[in-house]
Structures are given as structure tokens and as C-alpha cells.
Amino acid sequence: MLEQRPFRDILGRFTTGVVLVTADTAEGPKGMAVNSFTSVSLTPPLVALCAADTSSTWPAIREHGTFAVTILGDGHADLCRLFSTKGADRFATGRWSSTRAGHPIPADGLGWLDCRISTLHRAGDHELVIAEALDGDLTEQAGPLVFHAGRFTALAAA
């Protein structure tokens, strides 16, 4: 079996974008950074993400049943680091707005989706989440926040 370190190093060569998953839960605003996010279907509009079993944030969002996804831009590296830090006051800084469903989102994100969980699957040490996109909008124009080989990087012009 392939060991964890080489597996992580190999997958680290796959470039990903980064999103915030946020919700206005019964416990107040909750959010986490996610780079395992993708579109699944156009009809119906479905997205997928993976939440680690070790996440202290995901259980409250899962219980709430709905959440927002914000696509982060190249100026959001510090915000992403904050949302990746356990115990941090993630909503204390920055400019925040709300989706039409009331979920907190960065005011300067590239776009957002309001989603409702439709399917959950156990997948190793993560939960695979399939969610239906109910609403959304484009908000800013900038380059995407890109993660590659364990660090943030910029896209090169073609």
C-alpha cells in the first residue's frame, strides 16, 4: 500500500483552487477552508467537497444542512490560512457580507453558491459531501487562489 507521505507529495502536484465553506449555524457563524472542491453536475447543479474527520467545524455545518461556498481570489491567502487554523476567531477580521440565505461570505470573494447537502458518503478519514447549489452569484474579478505543492502560487499568463 502507498504510504501517506508519498501519496500527499504526489497529490500535491495536482493544482487546486481554494474555497471557504461557511454557514450561519445555531452555534453562530462557522467556516473552513477547503481545497477538495469540484463541480459534479449541471442538471441538477451539484458540487462536491471533502471534510476531514478531524474538523471541529464541519459537524455544525453538516447539522445545519445548508452552507455557502465562496471561491477565493489570489488576495485571500491570509484569510485561507486563518480559516485553516484550529481555534482561530475566523470572522473577527475582514469585510463580510451575507448570501441571500444568510450565510457569511467574504465581501470580496470571486463568487458564491448557497448549497443544501443532498448526500454524505464515508470515504476513509473524510466525509464526501454532495450538495445542490440553490443560488449563487459572481462578485469580484481577480485571479484565483491556487494551491500547488503545499503552498499558494499564482497562475502564469498563457
BELRA-V940952 format. One line per field, one symbol per residue. phi: phi as a letter, one per 40 degrees, with the letter a starting at -180 (. if undefined). A space follows every 10 residues. Layout:
phi: ???
//
This chain:
phi: .cccccdccc cccccbcbbb bbacccchcb aacbbcbacb acbccbbbab bcdccccddc cdccgbabbb cccccbdccc cdcbccgccc bcbgcbbbcc cgccaccbcc aabcbbcbab bcagcbbcbb bcccaiacbb bacccbbafg acabcccc
//
